[in-house]
Amino acid sequence: MKILITGVAGFIGYSVAEDLLKKNHMVLGIDNFDSYYSIGLKKKRLSILKRNKKFNFSKIDIVNVKKLHNFFKNKKFDMIIHLAAQAGVRYSFINPGKYIDTNIFGFLNIIQEAKKNKIKNIIYASSSSVYGENKNFPLKESEELNPKNIYAVSKKLSEEMAEMYQKISNINFIGLRFFTVYGEWGRPDMFMMKLFKSHMTNKTFYLNNYGNHLRDFTYIGDVVNAVNKLIKKRFKKHEIFNICSNNPVNIYDIVKNFKKKYIVKVKLTEIHKADILKTHGSNKKLTKNISKIKYSNFYDTFYKTFDWYKKNKIYKL
């Protein structure tokens, strides 16, 4: 297949692209190299993808309608995997307009180009943040949504756009509600990478809400496996799937486990207004629709990620 991946220099975009290239698909990737986090890390990911002759990259911002339109000319994609987005829940309190521009208007631009160019299939990234605070665990896809920040609102609106366009066009949409994805090549602004960096640089690690958070951590290898299975599926209506391990872990316990093996200075702080206390998704719908995924052991992949982090000296980027 010939597949377009938006946000290809990002964590999930890079990981999905690398897997598809190994499976002999042709991948075209676009990214705008947003400076929200290390551009050096993004360029390092991209340099690996460029080693494969079946990969082609263009620097495109999905908000730029003219450049995006010119990019799509004379290209026939079998599928779009739309992963470009303004990430970061806390940053949405600082620069909310960027989330509206990229996550809503940017996605709309992708949909419009797909419609013009008769591209029939789009898989797109949503987020577990659309659920907001909830107590009906594990959360099913049918649960009422209650976003509590602009990032989550932008993802909810993306789902609603996909729902509408599925009905008025010939495009099939699959939405992926990602739950705290971690692993090799992960984002440096995430909890895990901050913990690793604090150890490697002998700096203080600030643990929000005194560590009293539960997170449904999902290993990147399991995410890639799920996406690989879903690209082979065709659904008659807009479908949304939780991409999660269904196994929440206490953040304080993770830090405590890490401190048994490695020295890290930890300072406990109060909860941030953007934080959700608990995420815990059900993956039953996903399992029902694709062959069963054997989810990775959390601490095995946690320390595997740490070994990769040290070896590649990511803390220096």
N, C-alpha and C positions, 0 to 999 in steps of 0.2 A: 504493500500500500504506500501511497504518497501522502504523508501526514504533515500538517502545519502545527507547530507547537509555539504558542505565544508565551512570553516569559521564559524562554528556553535557557537563559543564563541563571535563572532562579533555582532554588533548592529542588523543588519537586519537578520543575520543567527539565532541568539538567538530568535528573535521575531517570525520568520517563524516557527522555530522548536517548540516553545511553543504552537503555534496555531495548528500545525499538530498533536501534541501529544494529545491535547484536543479533536481532532476529531478522535482519536483512531488509527492513523497511527503509524507504527513502524519507528522510526527515528534513524539512525546511523549518528553521527556527527564526523567530524575531524577538528582540528585546530592546529596551531603551536605556539600559545601564543606569537606572535610577540610583541616586546616591544615598538612599535611605540607610543602606548598609554597604560594607566594603565592596567597591568596584573591583578591587584586586582579586577578591574571592570569586566574583562573577567571571572575570576574565580567565581565571585559572580553570574554572569549570568548562568554559567555552573552548579553551585551548585543547582540552581532551576530546571534546566532540569533533573538533575540526580535523582530527587525525583520521577520521573516517570519510572516505570518498563519497559516501551516500548522504553526507550532511552538508547543508548549505545555510549560511547565516546572513541575515540582513538587519542592520540597526534601524529599527522602526519603533516609533511611539504610537501606540494604538489610539491615542487621543488625536493625533494628526490625521485628519480625514483624507487630505490630498495624497500624502505619502502612502498611507495604507491602501488607498484606491489604486495607485500606480503599482504598488507591490503585487496586488492580486491579479493584475492584467496578465492574460495569457498563461495563467497557472491553473492547473486543474488538480485540486486536492480531493482525495477520497474522504478525508476527515480533518476537522480542526480540534485540537486539544487546547482549550483556552485556559492558561494558567497565569497569564499576566494580570497583576493586580497590585494596588498599593497595600502592602502588608503592615502589620503592627497595630494592635488594638490601642495602645497608649498614645501612639503618635496621632491617632484620629482625634484626640482632644486638642492637639496643638495645631494641626492643619487639616480640618475636616473637609475643606473644599477639594483637596487632592483625591480623596476617596470617592467623591461624587464624580469628578472628572474621569478618573481612571477606571474605577470599578463599575460605574454605571454607564457613562457615555462611551467609555472605551469598549465595553462589552457590546453596547448597542452598535457601534461602528463595525465590530467583527461580525455581528449578526447580519447587518445590512450588506456587507460584502459577500457573506456566504449566500445570501438570498440572490444577489445580482449574478453571482458566479455559479449558481445552482449546486452548491455544496450541501449535501443531504444530511451530514452527521456532525454534531458538535458535542464534545464532552467538555464540561466546564467546571471550574473550581468554585465551590461554595465553602461554608465553614460551619463548624459546630457552634460558633458564636451566635448563630441565628436563634438558637434555643433560649439564650439568656439564662437567668437564674431559674432553676426548675427542680422539682423533687420527684418527678415520675421516672425514676431510673430503673433499668437502662432506657435511655431516650429512644423512642421509635421515630421514624421519619414522619409519621402522621401526627406527632405531637404539635400542639399550638406553639407558634413562634413568638418570642418576646425579646427582641434585640435591645441591648442596653447601651449601645454606643454607635457612632456613625459607621464604623467598619462593619459591624453586624447588620446595620440597616442597609448598607450598600450591597451586601451579599443576599439579603432577603429580597431586595428589589431586582437583583440579577435573576433570582429564581422565578420571580413573577414575570419578568420579561421573557424568559425562556418558555414559561407556561403559555403565555400569550402567542408568541411566535410559532410554537409547535402547532397551534390551532389555525393560524392564518397563513402558514407557509408549508413547504414540503420538507422542512428541516426537522430532524429527530434530535432531541436534546437529552443528555444524561448529566445530571448535576451530582457533584461529589462533595459531601459535607465532611471535610477533613477534621480529624480530632488530633491535635497536638502531635504533628509529625516530627520525628527526630531521626538522627542517624548521620552517616558520613556525608559531608558537604552541606550540613545543616546551617541555618541562619545564625549568625553570631549574636543576634539580639534575643535569642531564645534562652530560657532558663538553663538548660543543660550546657550550652556553649559558654555561657557566662560563668558557670561553676568551674568548668575546665580552665578557662582563662584566668580566673582568680587564683587557682592552684599554680598554674604555670608561671604567672607573673608576680606571685606573692602579694596580691592585692586583696582587699576585703570583698567578700561576696555578701551582697545584701539580700536577705531572704524575706520576701514580703509576707505579710499576714502571719509572721512567725512560723511559716512553713505549713500552715493548716489549710492546704489546698489538696484536692484530689484531681488528678489528671489522667484521662484515658490516652496514655501515650501510645502512638502507632508508629512502628518502625518503617522506615522508608522502603525497605525491601518488600514488606507486605503491601504497601501502597502501590508500588510498581507492579507487583503481581496482580493486584485487583484491577488496575487500569488495563493491563495487558489482556486480561480476560474480558473486560467490558468492551474493548474496541471490536471484539468479534460478535457482540450482541446487537440486535435490532429490536427496539420496542415500539409498540403502536402508539404510545403516549409518552409525554414527558415524565421521566423517572428520576427520582432522587435517591441516593444511597448514602448512608453513613459509612465512612471509611475509618474504622476504629478497631481497637483490639478487644473491646468489651471487658477491659481489665484495668480499672483505675488504680493508680498508685499514689500514695501520700508523698508529697514533695519533701517534707521534713525527714521521712524515712530514707529517701534517696540520698539526701545530704549526709545524714548520719552514717549510712552505709559507706559512702565515699570517704568520709573522714576516718573511718577505721583503717583505710589503706593509704590515704594521702593527706598531706597537711594542707588545710585551707582555713583561712580566717573568715568566720561567719558573723555577720551582725543581723539580728532579728529586727524587722521593721513592721510598721502597721500596714494594713491592707490598702491597696491602691483602689481608687473609685472605679477603675476600668476592669478590675479582676472579677472573674466568676469563681465561686467557691469550689464547685465540683463539675467535672465533665465526665459523663459515662454514657456511651452510646450502645445501642443494640446493633449488631451486625447480622441479625437473622435474615433480613430482607436481601442483603447482598449474597449471603450464603445460599439462599433459596434460588437466586437467579444465576449464579455462576457456580462452577465446581468449588468445593470447599477449599479454603485457604488455611494452611497450618501457620498460625500466628507465632511470631518469634518470642522467645523468652526475654522479658524486659531487661534483667540485669546482665544477661549474656551480651545483648546488643548495646546496652549502655556502656559497658567496658570495652566492647569492640569499637564503638564510636570514639571513646577516649583514647584508645591506642592509635587509631587513625589520626586523631586530632594532634597528638604529640608528634607522631612520625612526620606529618605534613606541615608542622609548625604553623598551624592556622592562627594561633594567637598573635603572630607577628603581622598578619594582614590588616 
